[in-house]
Amino acid sequence: MYKVVLIGASGLLGRAIAQGLSQQTKWQVVQTAFAHAQAPQIMLDIRDKDAIARFVDEQAPDAIVIAAAERRPDVCENDPALARALNVDAVRAIAGAAQRHGAWVLSISTDYVFDGTRPPYRHDASPAPINAYGRSKLEGEQALFDATRNGCVLRLPLLYGPIASWQESAVTSLVPAIAASTGAAAHPAVMDAWATRYPTFTPDVAFVIVQMLERHARGEPVCGITQWSGDEPMTKYDIALRLAKALGVDAQLTPQHTPADATPRPRDCHLDSSVLEALGIGRRTPFDVAIRQVLAEFPWHGEATRTAP
Ligand SMILES: NC(=O)c1ccc[n+]([C@@H]2O[C@H](COP(=O)([O-])OP(=O)(O)OC[C@H]3O[C@@H](n4cnc5c(N)ncnc54)[C@H](OP(=O)(O)O)[C@@H]3O)[C@@H](O)[C@H]2O)c1
């Protein structure tokens, strides 16, 4: 039976991948997580190289999907050792162990490997990250290819999807400020209108990953660098307008036309998805449809009263 190990099954993307894999009844799926591990997930700290080697040797999977990472740019900036441990060293250790078993490895990366000045970016465009997160993810890509020839990188842009807390996605993290900008005691919310993003729905990414695994399972693995992206350009200000509409609130939003983040972020990293599209891989749910699904599953009741399940 085809066996897939999913590393980082508790995260925003990992949960969507786990859900996508649950439809594949003919595959054996083993999930790992760390701080938020819940049965049937196995607890695995990917900073522990020996534990990774033991785990991969025990499982002997056909394929490994790495969705575990440190993906918060500010944390990566302030704790480069943690960023390196998770985004570089762990990828090398997992890929090295996979190589011994002939397992294919799919490692998730980011559009932040680019500097955002010359979009759209093909998969073979020259990366030039401008922050610690982007640099660590680029080094992680190189670590994957140093450790195995049977590896694939999937670069993704800003993600949103089913959440366990508003802050889990940079899309839904706007909701508390949008809500606070409505009503009598409103605080107008300032939203970035400088950087263009391509919000991408995690269940769509999961669909792409399952299609890639299906190809591998039938002996046609995709190797090298690939990219997947939503196709609706939006600034955070545009996203906030659409969120307000979906929430049915009259928000007071102010566009901010110059970058204001403490950690530098690229302006427009639009990822060209043509390599996967040419293979017949892909699915794009319109943003307005997908965000309504997300909000229906996790309704706004006011920040103070809402806790993550
Ligand atoms: N979110 C985005 O907008 C976005 C955009 C582009 C690319 N990406 C990439 O997509 C991938 C998934 O990101 P995400 O947003 O799903 O991240 P996330 O929600 O922050 O999830 C991170 C995952 O990493 C796991 N993890 C953290 N420390 C670990 C450790 N020491 N040992 C084992 N597992 C550990 C977490 O498990 P526990 O919580 O159980 O510890 C969790 O499952 C990453 O490669 C990220 O760079 C994300």
PDBQT file of the ligand as one rigid body, heavy atoms in Angstrom, charges set to zero:
ROOT
HETATM    1  N1  LIG A 401       0.923  30.642   5.981  1.00  0.00    +0.000 N 
HETATM    2  C1  LIG A 401       1.259  31.239   4.841  1.00  0.00    +0.000 C 
HETATM    3  O1  LIG A 401       0.665  32.276   4.452  1.00  0.00    +0.000 OA
HETATM    4  C2  LIG A 401       2.341  30.646   3.987  1.00  0.00    +0.000 A 
HETATM    5  C3  LIG A 401       2.680  31.293   2.790  1.00  0.00    +0.000 A 
HETATM    6  C4  LIG A 401       3.651  30.726   1.952  1.00  0.00    +0.000 A 
HETATM    7  C5  LIG A 401       4.284  29.558   2.324  1.00  0.00    +0.000 A 
HETATM    8  N2  LIG A 401       3.972  28.971   3.517  1.00  0.00    +0.000 N 
HETATM    9  C6  LIG A 401       4.672  27.738   3.871  1.00  0.00    +0.000 C 
HETATM   10  O2  LIG A 401       3.703  26.732   4.046  1.00  0.00    +0.000 OA
HETATM   11  C7  LIG A 401       4.164  25.780   5.012  1.00  0.00    +0.000 C 
HETATM   12  C8  LIG A 401       3.091  25.586   6.074  1.00  0.00    +0.000 C 
HETATM   13  O3  LIG A 401       2.894  26.818   6.744  1.00  0.00    +0.000 OA
HETATM   14  P1  LIG A 401       1.673  27.038   7.745  1.00  0.00    +0.000 P 
HETATM   15  O4  LIG A 401       1.140  28.393   7.487  1.00  0.00    +0.000 OA
HETATM   16  O5  LIG A 401       0.775  25.854   7.706  1.00  0.00    +0.000 OA
HETATM   17  O6  LIG A 401       2.455  27.074   9.133  1.00  0.00    +0.000 OA
HETATM   18  P2  LIG A 401       1.861  26.935  10.602  1.00  0.00    +0.000 P 
HETATM   19  O7  LIG A 401       0.384  27.039  10.606  1.00  0.00    +0.000 OA
HETATM   20  O8  LIG A 401       2.661  27.884  11.442  1.00  0.00    +0.000 OA
HETATM   21  O9  LIG A 401       2.221  25.429  11.004  1.00  0.00    +0.000 OA
HETATM   22  C9  LIG A 401       3.538  25.108  11.299  1.00  0.00    +0.000 C 
HETATM   23  C10 LIG A 401       3.654  23.621  11.507  1.00  0.00    +0.000 C 
HETATM   24  O10 LIG A 401       5.020  23.349  11.872  1.00  0.00    +0.000 OA
HETATM   25  C11 LIG A 401       4.982  22.501  13.010  1.00  0.00    +0.000 C 
HETATM   26  N3  LIG A 401       6.165  22.676  13.842  1.00  0.00    +0.000 N 
HETATM   27  C12 LIG A 401       6.613  23.813  14.402  1.00  0.00    +0.000 A 
HETATM   28  N4  LIG A 401       7.705  23.545  15.146  1.00  0.00    +0.000 NA
HETATM   29  C13 LIG A 401       7.920  22.208  15.036  1.00  0.00    +0.000 A 
HETATM   30  C14 LIG A 401       8.896  21.322  15.585  1.00  0.00    +0.000 A 
HETATM   31  N5  LIG A 401       9.896  21.760  16.387  1.00  0.00    +0.000 N 
HETATM   32  N6  LIG A 401       8.825  20.018  15.277  1.00  0.00    +0.000 NA
HETATM   33  C15 LIG A 401       7.836  19.566  14.469  1.00  0.00    +0.000 A 
HETATM   34  N7  LIG A 401       6.894  20.338  13.921  1.00  0.00    +0.000 NA
HETATM   35  C16 LIG A 401       6.940  21.655  14.216  1.00  0.00    +0.000 A 
HETATM   36  C17 LIG A 401       3.753  22.922  13.757  1.00  0.00    +0.000 C 
HETATM   37  O11 LIG A 401       3.372  21.883  14.634  1.00  0.00    +0.000 OA
HETATM   38  P3  LIG A 401       2.847  22.192  16.130  1.00  0.00    +0.000 P 
HETATM   39  O12 LIG A 401       2.001  23.419  16.026  1.00  0.00    +0.000 OA
HETATM   40  O13 LIG A 401       2.081  20.929  16.464  1.00  0.00    +0.000 OA
HETATM   41  O14 LIG A 401       4.065  22.404  16.949  1.00  0.00    +0.000 OA
HETATM   42  C18 LIG A 401       2.758  23.094  12.611  1.00  0.00    +0.000 C 
HETATM   43  O15 LIG A 401       2.224  21.847  12.234  1.00  0.00    +0.000 OA
HETATM   44  C19 LIG A 401       5.495  26.333   5.533  1.00  0.00    +0.000 C 
HETATM   45  O16 LIG A 401       6.548  25.734   4.827  1.00  0.00    +0.000 OA
HETATM   46  C20 LIG A 401       5.428  27.803   5.194  1.00  0.00    +0.000 C 
HETATM   47  O17 LIG A 401       6.725  28.354   5.039  1.00  0.00    +0.000 OA
HETATM   48  C21 LIG A 401       3.011  29.478   4.353  1.00  0.00    +0.000 A 
ENDROOT
TORSDOF 0
